[in-house]
Amino acid sequence: MSITGSMYTASTALGAFGASMAVVGHNIANLNTAGFKASRVDFADVLPTLSGDLETGHGVYVVGANRIFTQGALESTSKVTDLAIGGNGFFVLHDRTGGSYYSRAGQFQLDSAYNMVNPQGYFLQGLSGNISLAAQQNQPAQASTNLTLVLNLDAAAKTPASPIPGTLDASQDAWLSASNFSIITTIYDSQGEAHDLNFLFRKTAPNTWDYRVVGARSELDATVPNSTELRQLGAGGTLRFNSNGTLNVGLSSITDIAGMNWVNGAASQTIAAAGLSFGGSSQYGKASALTSLVQNGWPPGALSTIDIDAQGNVRGLYSNGNLQFLNTIQLAHFTNVDDLEPFGDTLFLPTVESGPAQVGPAGSGGRGTIVSGSLELSTVDLAAEFVTMLISQRAFQMNSRVISTADEMYSVAAELKT
């Protein structure tokens, strides 16, 4: 190899190690960038020349700067919309024209239109398009149509001396004196207003109890707004128990809770017999007591906060206490993530080599799970970057020395001609 050839060989190294320093600088600059994946420069030698038995190389070139998609450490935050992926996968993002991008950075927030967006304003994608909470800011009221009571009625109770009132409207004392046990439960009408229903239980024979349901007459009859009487709603029914104290559903008689024509203008309301259950109730020799009571109505509510689980299900918690499913965040998986094309802003695009995005719910199809209230930190190892920087610096200096030495040799050779 000629002297000028050695200068060329060393100059290729200057370019290669200059590129290495650029990659190191980029990695270190993104030490605190959430979701950032560090890159590594890969080198290869230039095809050597064979002159007789002497093989001389022609230097080095950079094959590429490959991103290493290792899992970054997760840092907890206090923000529900900060998301991290534990395992494989990328968040799917759309720009305002519908273009798709993929990222590991989970710094999301709600914009002015209640869309979940990243810092660049790209929309996080869910099962049904953009993750948007605009339509779920308020939850309308729901009228109660189902009611389940589980209770124990005292097997030792005696039939009360006072009879059940013979009219629909009677005083509270008249209704209570005719019963052994009473329960007040709250239901909601179509406008979300609460109404109290009083269940009255009266033992009529061994293992047999009649029940009545009454409500405030003032809420049902506009002509008596100040009435303190209670009005019977529907025909009532009978609960029969087996000798072992369990409820005999087949012999029991359950009827509609009807006649709920509210004076406030809400829709007329009925809880059908099919929607009224005493399943699991008992008659044992202990004090009558309510075990559980469940009804399916609620007042209107405003969205208070959201909750995101490991499968990406987004649920809203409302001021009325309801937790409602809103959407499911989707993740993308690629056959070969190493060949994704970086787009900037911690975004990536698929290539022919990476394969198309395989989009689906978190925790399925090789996709990782979602961790709400956390961010994936940069995978940059500062100590390793400093080592690489020192090696690149020394290699650059040594190859610079090769060029300066070759230049001196060339000068000496040129002087020999004079």
C-alpha positions as CSV (number, residue, x, y, z in Angstrom):
1,M,0.0,0.0,0.0
2,S,1.2,3.5,-0.9
3,I,1.7,6.2,1.6
4,T,-1.3,8.0,0.2
5,G,-3.3,4.8,0.6
6,S,-2.5,4.7,4.3
7,M,-3.8,8.3,4.6
8,Y,-7.0,7.3,2.9
9,T,-7.4,4.3,5.2
10,A,-6.9,6.4,8.3
11,S,-9.3,9.0,6.9
12,T,-12.1,6.4,6.7
13,A,-11.6,5.8,10.4
14,L,-11.9,9.5,11.1
15,G,-15.3,9.5,9.4
16,A,-16.4,6.4,11.2
17,F,-15.4,7.4,14.7
18,G,-16.8,10.9,14.0
19,A,-20.1,9.2,13.4
20,S,-19.7,7.1,16.5
21,M,-19.2,10.3,18.5
22,A,-22.4,11.8,17.0
23,V,-24.4,8.8,18.1
24,V,-22.9,8.9,21.6
25,G,-23.8,12.6,21.7
26,H,-27.4,11.9,20.6
27,N,-27.7,9.1,23.2
28,I,-26.4,11.3,26.0
29,A,-28.6,14.2,24.9
30,N,-31.7,11.9,25.3
31,L,-30.7,10.6,28.7
32,N,-34.0,11.9,30.2
33,T,-36.2,11.4,27.2
34,A,-39.1,9.1,28.2
35,G,-39.3,6.0,25.9
36,F,-36.0,6.8,24.2
37,K,-34.0,3.8,22.9
38,A,-30.3,4.1,22.8
39,S,-28.5,3.5,19.5
40,R,-25.2,1.6,18.8
41,V,-22.9,2.2,15.8
42,D,-21.9,-1.0,13.9
43,F,-18.6,-1.0,12.0
44,A,-17.3,-3.1,9.1
45,D,-13.9,-3.2,7.3
46,V,-13.6,-2.1,3.7
47,L,-12.8,-4.9,1.2
48,P,-9.0,-5.4,1.4
49,T,-6.6,-5.6,-1.6
50,L,-4.4,-8.6,-2.2
51,S,-0.9,-7.8,-3.7
52,G,0.9,-11.0,-4.0
53,D,0.9,-12.5,-0.5
54,L,0.3,-9.1,1.1
55,E,-3.3,-8.3,2.0
56,T,-3.8,-4.6,2.8
57,G,-7.1,-3.2,4.1
58,H,-8.8,0.0,3.0
59,G,-10.1,1.1,6.3
60,V,-13.5,1.0,8.0
61,Y,-17.0,2.2,7.3
62,V,-20.2,2.5,9.4
63,V,-22.7,-0.2,8.7
64,G,-25.4,1.6,10.6
65,A,-26.6,3.0,13.9
66,N,-29.0,0.4,15.3
67,R,-31.5,1.2,18.1
68,I,-31.5,-1.4,20.8
69,F,-35.1,-2.1,21.9
70,T,-34.5,-3.2,25.4
71,Q,-37.0,-2.6,28.2
72,G,-36.4,0.6,30.0
73,A,-36.9,1.1,33.7
74,L,-40.3,2.3,34.8
75,E,-40.7,5.4,36.9
76,S,-43.9,6.0,38.9
77,T,-45.6,9.3,38.5
78,S,-48.8,10.7,40.0
79,K,-50.5,11.2,36.7
80,V,-53.1,8.5,35.5
81,T,-52.5,9.4,31.8
82,D,-48.7,8.7,32.1
83,L,-48.5,5.3,30.5
84,A,-45.7,2.7,30.2
85,I,-45.5,-0.6,28.4
86,G,-44.2,-3.6,30.3
87,G,-42.9,-5.9,27.6
88,N,-43.2,-5.7,23.8
89,G,-45.3,-3.2,21.9
90,F,-45.8,0.4,20.9
91,F,-48.6,2.9,21.4
92,V,-50.5,3.7,18.2
93,L,-50.7,7.4,17.4
94,H,-52.5,9.2,14.6
95,D,-51.8,12.7,13.4
96,R,-54.7,15.1,12.3
97,T,-54.6,13.6,8.8
98,G,-54.9,10.0,10.0
99,G,-51.3,9.1,9.5
100,S,-50.1,6.3,11.9
101,Y,-47.0,6.5,14.1
102,Y,-45.7,4.2,16.9
103,S,-44.0,5.1,20.1
104,R,-42.9,3.8,23.5
105,A,-43.2,7.2,25.1
106,G,-46.3,7.4,27.2
107,Q,-46.6,11.1,28.2
108,F,-50.2,11.6,27.4
109,Q,-52.7,14.3,28.5
110,L,-56.2,15.5,27.6
111,D,-56.4,18.3,25.1
112,S,-59.2,20.9,25.0
113,A,-61.5,18.5,23.2
114,Y,-60.8,15.7,25.8
115,N,-58.7,13.6,23.4
116,M,-55.7,11.8,24.9
117,V,-52.7,13.2,23.0
118,N,-48.9,13.1,23.3
119,P,-46.8,16.3,23.6
120,Q,-46.9,16.7,19.8
121,G,-50.7,16.6,19.7
122,Y,-50.9,13.1,18.1
123,F,-54.0,11.1,19.1
124,L,-53.7,7.9,21.1
125,Q,-55.6,5.1,19.5
126,G,-58.1,2.8,21.1
127,L,-60.5,0.0,20.2
128,S,-62.9,2.6,18.6
129,G,-60.5,5.2,17.2
130,N,-59.1,8.1,19.2
131,I,-59.2,7.8,22.9
132,S,-61.7,10.6,23.5
133,L,-63.6,11.4,26.7
134,A,-65.7,14.2,25.1
135,A,-68.9,12.2,24.9
136,Q,-68.5,10.7,28.4
137,Q,-68.1,13.9,30.4
138,N,-71.6,13.5,31.8
139,Q,-73.5,10.3,32.6
140,P,-77.3,10.6,32.4
141,A,-79.6,9.3,35.1
142,Q,-80.9,5.7,34.9
143,A,-84.2,4.7,36.4
144,S,-84.1,1.6,38.7
145,T,-85.6,-1.5,37.1
146,N,-83.9,-4.2,39.2
147,L,-83.8,-4.7,42.9
148,T,-82.1,-7.5,44.8
149,L,-82.5,-8.0,48.6
150,V,-80.8,-10.6,50.6
151,L,-82.0,-10.8,54.2
152,N,-82.7,-13.1,57.2
153,L,-86.1,-13.1,58.8
154,D,-86.3,-14.3,62.4
155,A,-87.7,-17.8,62.6
156,A,-88.9,-17.1,66.1
157,A,-91.0,-14.1,65.2
158,K,-94.8,-14.0,66.0
159,T,-97.6,-12.7,63.8
160,P,-98.3,-9.0,64.8
161,A,-101.6,-8.3,66.4
162,S,-102.3,-5.3,64.1
163,P,-103.7,-6.2,60.7
164,I,-102.3,-4.9,57.4
165,P,-104.1,-1.6,56.5
166,G,-107.1,-2.2,54.3
167,T,-106.5,0.9,52.2
168,L,-103.6,1.8,49.9
169,D,-102.9,4.9,51.9
170,A,-102.2,4.7,55.6
171,S,-100.0,6.2,58.3
172,Q,-96.5,5.1,58.8
173,D,-97.4,3.8,62.3
174,A,-100.2,1.7,60.9
175,W,-97.9,0.0,58.3
176,L,-95.1,-0.5,60.8
177,S,-97.3,-1.9,63.6
178,A,-98.6,-4.6,61.1
179,S,-95.1,-5.8,60.3
180,N,-92.3,-7.7,62.1
181,F,-89.4,-6.2,60.1
182,S,-88.9,-3.3,57.6
183,I,-86.2,-2.1,55.2
184,I,-85.9,1.2,53.5
185,T,-84.2,1.2,50.1
186,T,-83.5,4.1,47.7
187,I,-84.4,3.9,44.0
188,Y,-84.0,6.5,41.2
189,D,-86.6,7.7,38.7
190,S,-85.9,8.6,35.1
191,Q,-84.8,12.1,36.1
192,G,-82.3,10.7,38.7
193,E,-84.3,11.8,41.7
194,A,-84.1,9.5,44.7
195,H,-87.2,7.9,46.3
196,D,-87.4,5.7,49.4
197,L,-89.3,2.5,49.2
198,N,-90.1,0.7,52.5
199,F,-90.3,-3.1,52.4
200,L,-92.5,-4.4,55.2
201,F,-92.3,-8.1,56.2
202,R,-95.1,-9.8,58.2
203,K,-95.0,-13.4,59.5
204,T,-98.3,-15.0,58.7
205,A,-97.6,-18.7,59.4
206,P,-94.6,-21.0,60.1
207,N,-92.1,-20.6,57.3
208,T,-94.4,-18.1,55.6
209,W,-94.0,-14.3,55.4
210,D,-96.0,-11.7,53.5
211,Y,-94.4,-8.5,52.3
212,R,-95.6,-5.1,51.1
213,V,-93.8,-2.2,49.5
214,V,-94.9,1.3,50.3
215,G,-93.7,4.8,49.3
216,A,-94.3,8.4,50.4
217,R,-97.8,9.4,49.3
218,S,-96.6,13.0,48.9
219,E,-94.3,11.9,46.0
220,L,-97.2,10.0,44.3
221,D,-100.2,12.3,44.8
222,A,-100.0,15.9,43.8
223,T,-103.2,16.8,45.7
224,V,-101.5,16.1,49.1
225,P,-98.0,17.6,49.0
226,N,-97.7,17.6,52.8
227,S,-99.0,14.2,53.5
228,T,-97.0,11.9,55.8
229,E,-98.9,8.8,54.8
230,L,-97.4,5.8,53.0
231,R,-99.0,4.3,49.8
232,Q,-98.8,0.7,48.9
233,L,-97.2,0.0,45.5
234,G,-98.4,-3.1,43.8
235,A,-100.0,-6.1,45.4
236,G,-97.1,-7.3,47.6
237,G,-96.2,-10.9,47.8
238,T,-95.3,-14.0,49.9
239,L,-91.9,-15.6,50.8
240,R,-91.9,-19.2,51.8
241,F,-89.0,-21.0,53.4
242,N,-88.0,-24.6,53.6
243,S,-87.7,-26.4,57.0
244,N,-83.9,-25.8,56.9
245,G,-84.4,-22.1,56.7
246,T,-83.6,-21.6,53.0
247,L,-85.9,-19.7,50.7
248,N,-88.3,-21.8,48.6
249,V,-88.3,-19.8,45.4
250,G,-90.8,-22.0,43.7
251,L,-93.5,-21.6,46.3
252,S,-92.8,-17.9,46.9
253,S,-95.0,-15.3,45.1
254,I,-93.3,-12.2,43.8
255,T,-95.3,-9.4,42.1
256,D,-94.6,-6.1,40.4
257,I,-93.8,-3.0,42.3
258,A,-96.2,-0.7,40.4
259,G,-98.0,2.6,40.7
260,M,-94.9,4.7,40.9
261,N,-96.4,7.7,39.1
262,W,-94.1,10.5,40.5
263,V,-95.5,14.0,40.8
264,N,-92.1,15.5,39.8
265,G,-92.8,14.7,36.1
266,A,-90.5,11.7,35.8
267,A,-91.7,8.8,33.7
268,S,-94.1,6.3,35.3
269,Q,-92.0,3.6,36.9
270,T,-92.4,-0.2,37.5
271,I,-90.1,-2.7,38.9
272,A,-91.3,-6.0,37.3
273,A,-91.5,-9.2,39.3
274,A,-88.7,-10.5,37.1
275,G,-86.5,-7.6,38.3
276,L,-87.2,-8.2,42.0
277,S,-85.2,-10.9,43.7
278,F,-85.0,-12.2,47.3
279,G,-82.6,-15.0,46.2
280,G,-80.2,-16.1,49.0
281,S,-82.5,-14.9,51.8
282,S,-83.1,-17.1,54.8
283,Q,-85.2,-17.7,57.9
284,Y,-83.0,-18.6,60.8
285,G,-83.4,-18.3,64.6
286,K,-81.7,-14.9,64.8
287,A,-82.7,-11.3,64.6
288,S,-84.0,-10.2,61.2
289,A,-81.4,-8.2,59.3
290,L,-80.5,-7.1,55.8
291,T,-77.4,-8.7,54.3
292,S,-77.2,-6.9,51.0
293,L,-79.3,-4.7,48.8
294,V,-78.5,-3.9,45.1
295,Q,-80.4,-1.7,42.6
296,N,-79.4,-0.7,39.1
297,G,-80.5,3.0,39.1
298,W,-78.4,6.1,39.6
299,P,-78.5,9.9,39.6
300,P,-76.8,11.9,36.8
301,G,-73.0,12.3,37.3
302,A,-70.0,14.2,36.0
303,L,-66.7,12.5,35.1
304,S,-64.4,12.9,38.0
305,T,-61.3,10.8,37.0
306,I,-60.3,7.9,34.8
307,D,-58.7,4.5,35.6
308,I,-56.6,2.5,33.1
309,D,-55.9,-1.2,33.8
310,A,-53.1,-3.5,32.6
311,Q,-55.1,-4.5,29.5
312,G,-55.6,-0.9,28.5
313,N,-59.2,-0.6,29.5
314,V,-60.1,3.0,30.2
315,R,-62.9,3.4,32.8
316,G,-64.5,6.6,34.1
317,L,-65.3,7.2,37.7
318,Y,-68.3,9.6,38.0
319,S,-69.5,11.8,40.8
320,N,-72.5,9.5,41.3
321,G,-70.1,6.7,42.2
322,N,-70.4,4.7,39.0
323,L,-67.4,3.2,37.2
324,Q,-68.1,3.0,33.4
325,F,-66.1,1.4,30.6
326,L,-65.0,4.0,28.1
327,N,-62.5,2.5,25.6
328,T,-59.5,0.2,25.3
329,I,-56.0,1.4,24.4
330,Q,-54.5,-0.6,21.5
331,L,-50.8,-1.6,21.2
332,A,-48.9,-2.5,18.0
333,H,-46.4,-5.4,17.7
334,F,-43.8,-5.8,14.9
335,T,-42.1,-8.9,13.7
336,N,-38.7,-7.1,13.6
337,V,-38.6,-4.0,15.7
338,D,-34.9,-3.4,14.9
339,D,-35.8,-2.3,11.4
340,L,-38.4,0.4,12.4
341,E,-37.6,3.7,10.9
342,P,-37.1,6.6,13.4
343,F,-39.2,9.6,12.7
344,G,-38.2,11.9,15.5
345,D,-40.1,12.9,18.6
346,T,-39.6,9.2,19.8
347,L,-41.9,8.1,17.0
348,F,-41.3,5.2,14.6
349,L,-42.6,4.1,11.2
350,P,-42.9,0.6,9.9
351,T,-40.7,-0.6,7.0
352,V,-40.7,-3.6,4.7
353,E,-38.1,-5.2,7.0
354,S,-40.0,-4.6,10.2
355,G,-43.2,-5.9,8.8
356,P,-46.6,-4.3,9.3
357,A,-48.1,-3.2,12.6
358,Q,-50.0,-6.0,14.3
359,V,-52.5,-4.0,16.4
360,G,-54.5,-5.4,19.3
361,P,-55.3,-5.2,23.0
362,A,-52.4,-5.2,25.6
363,G,-51.5,-8.5,27.0
364,S,-52.4,-10.5,23.9
365,G,-50.5,-11.6,20.8
366,G,-47.1,-11.0,22.2
367,R,-47.9,-7.5,23.3
368,G,-46.9,-6.3,26.8
369,T,-49.2,-4.8,29.5
370,I,-49.9,-1.2,30.2
371,V,-48.8,0.4,33.5
372,S,-50.8,3.6,34.3
373,G,-49.1,6.3,36.4
374,S,-45.7,5.3,35.1
375,L,-43.2,6.3,32.4
376,E,-40.6,4.1,30.7
377,L,-37.2,5.8,31.1
378,S,-34.5,6.2,28.5
379,T,-32.4,3.1,28.0
380,V,-29.2,5.2,27.8
381,D,-26.5,3.8,30.0
382,L,-24.4,6.9,30.9
383,A,-21.3,4.9,32.0
384,A,-21.3,2.8,28.8
385,E,-21.7,5.9,26.7
386,F,-18.6,7.5,28.4
387,V,-16.6,4.3,27.7
388,T,-17.7,4.4,24.0
389,M,-16.9,8.1,23.8
390,L,-13.3,7.6,25.2
391,I,-12.7,4.7,22.8
392,S,-13.9,6.8,19.9
393,Q,-11.8,9.7,20.9
394,R,-8.6,7.7,21.3
395,A,-9.3,5.9,18.0
396,F,-9.9,9.2,16.2
397,Q,-6.6,10.6,17.7
398,M,-4.6,7.6,16.7
399,N,-5.9,7.7,13.1
400,S,-5.2,11.4,13.0
401,R,-1.7,10.5,14.0
402,V,-1.5,8.0,11.2
403,I,-2.4,10.7,8.7
404,S,0.1,13.2,10.0
405,T,2.8,10.6,10.1
406,A,2.0,9.5,6.5
407,D,2.1,13.1,5.5
408,E,5.6,13.5,7.0
409,M,6.7,10.3,5.2
410,Y,5.4,11.6,2.0
411,S,7.3,14.9,2.5
412,V,10.5,13.0,3.1
413,A,9.9,10.9,0.0
414,A,9.2,14.0,-2.1
415,E,12.5,15.6,-0.9
416,L,14.4,12.5,-2.1
417,K,13.7,13.6,-5.7
418,T,15.5,16.9,-5.3
